[in-house]
Amino acid sequence: MKLTIPDYIQAIEPYLPGKPLEALEREYGISDSIKLASNENPLGPSPKALAAIRQSLSTLHRYPDGAGHRLTRKIADANGVSPVNVVIGNGSDDIIALLVRALVRPGDRVVVPRPSFLMYDITATAAGALVDDVPLKAMTMDLDAMARRVTADTRLVFVCNPNNPTGTVVTQKDFDRFMARLPDDLVVVVDEAYIEFARSADGLKTGKSSDLDRPLVTLRTFSKAYGLAGLRMGYGIMPAALAEVLNRVRQPFNVNAMAQAAAAAALDDRAFLQETVDMVHRGLNELYRALDRLGLTYFKTEANFFLIDVGQPADTVFENMLRQGVIVRSMCAYGYPTYIRINVGLEAENRRFIRALKTALH
Ligand SMILES: Cc1ncc(COP(=O)(O)O)c(C=O)c1O
């Protein structure tokens, strides 16, 4: 078929998500496999969210509330901001896309850290923007170098905190210095998809009312700590003037009715969130100890995932583990040819991962 595709679209490498369990079991003819590849919540969804979804089923013949009034109010209250500062999205991916759609024209520039979440690059490139990527320094975002890359044509800067895939955070102090160096009207996006897991005392956390006197956008998601990745619900907190622009360009019903009901209920389920965070911290300690015993290098994290240097081609280890029914993520595409990334699973899953890793390495 003859298609006319812009060069900058042709050049995009498709985003490769973690392999779904079903696909693995179909392809390899196995069962009982486990997935530690997409930083999901192994506990499942919050029971309160599930109950809210069940309740929403009988009104599925109606369109959802396009403005998401109830959910937006709850998110605003939880963060000490006003509903006019909140934009809801079909996952936080959707908010990234809305920001790019609203702010970036072909030929504009976008600054991103590398390696980091690949959708910043893919979404900006698809809009015809030029992406200036700034290498991490000691696995952490190099904010000084990022500030130096900003030009008069830069429309967006992405900061991922904690960073995917390295799990590192930037400090509030370094971030304040970074912001002071940027033009007042430059939109800075802080992606806090994993912020619930962070525990460093001086780490950055945005999304407060005091962050709204400049064009700072905080991205959050229900896909990770809240266990609702399959429903697709994320949001942005930002100054009202910017939220108003994003609301103009979003689809009127971008967050479905079940997702709105579930997210509102999940916000109220503090016990589930605490259980999740405790499970992740316990699991990390266990995994670190097991990796120490194996003598492997790994990178301590502020998120629910971390990097392990397996000391041999990561793709080979990834394949070997797949055959054992354990899905991890090879970091080759991120420029770390001997690293894998895993997220914390249930206790039994963590143990099974360590057993499979031992087998894969020997
Ligand atoms: C850093 C980061 N931001 C955003 C997302 C997208 O999350 P969502 O499911 O809300 O679209 C992910 C998902 O893996 C992520 O790792």
The ligand as an SDF file (V2000), in Angstrom:
LIG
                    3D

 16 16  0  0  0  0  0  0  0  0999 V2000
    7.2700    7.4100   34.4380 C   0  0  0  0  0  0  0  0  0  0  0  0
    5.9580    6.9970   33.8700 C   0  0  0  0  0  0  0  0  0  0  0  0
    5.0780    7.9410   33.5310 N   0  0  0  0  0  0  0  0  0  0  0  0
    3.8920    7.6280   33.0230 C   0  0  0  0  0  0  0  0  0  0  0  0
    3.5290    6.3170   32.8130 C   0  0  0  0  0  0  0  0  0  0  0  0
    2.2000    6.0350   32.1740 C   0  0  0  0  0  0  0  0  0  0  0  0
    1.2870    5.7270   33.1090 O   0  0  0  0  0  0  0  0  0  0  0  0
   -0.2690    5.6160   32.7630 P   0  0  0  0  0  0  0  0  0  0  0  0
   -0.6120    4.1980   32.9380 O   0  0  0  0  0  0  0  0  0  0  0  0
   -0.9100    6.5220   33.7730 O   0  0  0  0  0  0  0  0  0  0  0  0
   -0.4930    6.1300   31.3730 O   0  0  0  0  0  0  0  0  0  0  0  0
    4.4000    5.2950   33.1430 C   0  0  0  0  0  0  0  0  0  0  0  0
    4.0300    3.8870   32.8870 C   0  0  0  0  0  0  0  0  0  0  0  0
    4.7910    2.9880   32.8980 O   0  0  0  0  0  0  0  0  0  0  0  0
    5.6580    5.6490   33.6730 C   0  0  0  0  0  0  0  0  0  0  0  0
    6.5620    4.7150   33.9810 O   0  0  0  0  0  0  0  0  0  0  0  0
  1  2  1  0
  2  3  1  0
  2 15  2  0
  3  4  2  0
  4  5  1  0
  5  6  1  0
  5 12  2  0
  6  7  1  0
  7  8  1  0
  8  9  2  0
  8 10  1  0
  8 11  1  0
 12 13  1  0
 12 15  1  0
 13 14  2  0
 15 16  1  0
M  END
$$$$
